[in-house]
Amino acid sequence: MADRRADLNIDRKSRAYQPMQPVAKQDASQRLEHFNEIYLNYEAEIACIEAGRCIQCPDPAPCQQACPLGNDIPTVMRLVENGRFIEAANVYRQTSPMPEICSRVCPQERLCEGSCTHGGGTSGEPVRIGKIEKFVIDYQIATEGIPLGTVALDTGKRVAIVGGGPSGLAAAESLRRKGHAVTVYDANPFPGGLLIYGIPAFKLSKDRVAAKVKQLETIGVRFVPNTRIGRDIPLSQLTAEYDAVYVAVGANKEVPANWEGANLKGVYQAGEFLIRANVPRPLQPPHLAESGRPVVGRRVFVIGGGDTAMDCVRTALRLQKAQGYKLDVTCAYRRTEAEMPGCRVERANAREEGARFEWLTAPKRFIGDKDGNLIGIEFIRMRLGEPDSSGRRRPVPIEGSEYMEPADTVALALGYWPDATLGEQNPELQTHDWGLIVADPQTGKTTMTNVWAGGDAVTGPDLVVTAIRAGLHAAESIHLYLSQS
Ligand SMILES: Cc1cc2nc3c(=O)[nH]c(=O)nc-3n(C[C@H](O)[C@H](O)[C@H](O)COP(=O)(O)OP(=O)(O)OC[C@H]3O[C@@H](n4cnc5c(N)ncnc54)[C@H](O)[C@@H]3O)c2cc1C
């Protein structure tokens, strides 16, 4: 690998004045015709120019520090600037098991790009690190495929992974490469977790996830689909049969809606809405596959303000083609845009695609007709009060501010809780806050013998990249344990 310290004869000042090279994306009208990814890749020469804006901050570079995986971004930029794309891709692969996925879904504005010195510098625009990562990784895949990598000689040790989301997949790969026999159990028909059953294909192509799963199968990871641990097989059976178990079951139970009328026809939970609209039918759980794509009426409201809400808004907008009429899609959020937790870039994409936003508003009840179909929503206006435990100002209802809106479809994106089942069935597995698993923040070790845990199941809903990091850390700890036992 190139040592960027060996060649730092660069003119930082002139680099600081270079304008950012934008990445092309499809027109909004074009995007609404399909569910595919919207960003085009950099042309090679443009990628070189954009990477050449990197001023090669001295170690530790802020972008690298801000990356949960510690990707060596300055070295990548140096290589890309010099047209050495495959080498650059391999630098990513040293620290990240899924750069083709992270480059698409990481909120770079909050991570690497958010800390780029350029952002606060003369150009005011960070280097587009995420789009350069996507370019080099896609270049590598188009040129030589995902490299298979090496696998150590069999150790004779067996590890079970419960949950095949990004955290489970990262742990599975790392442990398999160290020579352990790895089996991934997942409740869904296909591995990937929220990469398949949450994040829509217009942000992350399902093919990318399928290719990753294929790579893992090729190096010997065994997948057992449609198997819910705690229902089909007890966790205690896995701890008895395997040398170690990594629990990465995510936090996928939707926060229940307690409003009157939440059971009306036309009111969807975000999870079901996204799966039925975005996931190819053969990969859907049978109980959803038989229902087909959601039917949406002309007036759609999405309740919530996070990434899931934005994904529902943009999914609804794409459903209008199938419906054959124009939809009016509004995101209703009880705080203001400043408190919205979701990714700013995705919000901008939603606006371009035609989404409307109603701030400081929350539903009071959903109203149905005599046949149980949603026909309207009673909203109430909110104001911001004192900060709550999260530090965000609490929304407070304004008495007497109620108003009615006609509505045909609602998607409720109210957030997710963990499933407490494994903790309830195994008292030695300590949990807290509605079922989040207690685990050592560095190693992922739980209070149960032979059991590690990580990802959203431990932290609550977070990010793909942090779930991957947890999987890698747990794999290191499990490997150490297996090497000593
Ligand atoms: C709609 C949506 C959009 C998002 N968008 C983004 C984004 O753009 N960028 C980003 O970084 N993050 C995003 N996130 C968050 C991100 O997807 C999660 O933080 C991440 O997937 C967590 O990974 P995980 O492996 O811990 O859990 P998950 O991805 O939830 O995977 C858990 C897996 O465990 C399986 N499972 C659960 N219980 C059992 C059991 N008892 N037995 C066997 N298997 C079980 C599930 O079927 C699932 O496959 C989004 C989340 C949602 C819901």
The ligand as a Gaussian input file, in Angstrom:
#p B3LYP/6-31G(d) Opt

LIG

0 1
 C      -36.277000       1.896000       6.944000
 C      -34.882000       2.014000       7.502000
 C      -33.944000       2.754000       6.806000
 C      -32.648000       2.862000       7.301000
 N      -31.740000       3.573000       6.570000
 C      -30.462000       3.612000       7.001000
 C      -29.471000       4.292000       6.236000
 O      -29.757000       4.895000       5.197000
 N      -28.191000       4.283000       6.685000
 C      -27.835000       3.622000       7.839000
 O      -26.649000       3.608000       8.186000
 N      -28.764000       2.984000       8.593000
 C      -30.055000       2.960000       8.199000
 N      -30.982000       2.295000       8.955000
 C      -30.549000       1.604000      10.185000
 C      -29.815000       0.293000       9.867000
 O      -30.513000      -0.412000       8.868000
 C      -29.665000      -0.551000      11.122000
 O      -29.024000       0.232000      12.115000
 C      -28.834000      -1.810000      10.850000
 O      -29.408000      -2.596000       9.831000
 C      -28.691000      -2.648000      12.130000
 O      -28.025000      -3.840000      11.807000
 P      -28.204000      -5.160000      12.698000
 O      -27.414000      -6.211000      12.019000
 O      -27.905000      -4.839000      14.112000
 O      -29.764000      -5.500000      12.657000
 P      -30.768000      -5.778000      11.447000
 O      -30.314000      -5.181000      10.182000
 O      -32.090000      -5.377000      11.958000
 O      -30.723000      -7.356000      11.276000
 C      -31.220000      -8.194000      12.283000
 C      -31.513000      -9.546000      11.670000
 O      -31.839000     -10.456000      12.716000
 C      -32.919000     -11.265000      12.294000
 N      -33.585000     -11.745000      13.515000
 C      -34.262000     -11.019000      14.423000
 N      -34.659000     -11.806000      15.438000
 C      -34.209000     -13.043000      15.161000
 C      -34.283000     -14.281000      15.841000
 N      -34.884000     -14.391000      17.032000
 N      -33.747000     -15.376000      15.246000
 C      -33.121000     -15.272000      14.037000
 N      -33.009000     -14.101000      13.361000
 C      -33.534000     -13.015000      13.924000
 C      -33.765000     -10.360000      11.444000
 O      -34.565000     -11.134000      10.567000
 C      -32.698000      -9.566000      10.724000
 O      -32.310000     -10.195000       9.531000
 C      -32.300000       2.206000       8.514000
 C      -33.260000       1.488000       9.227000
 C      -34.538000       1.400000       8.731000
 C      -35.569000       0.640000       9.520000

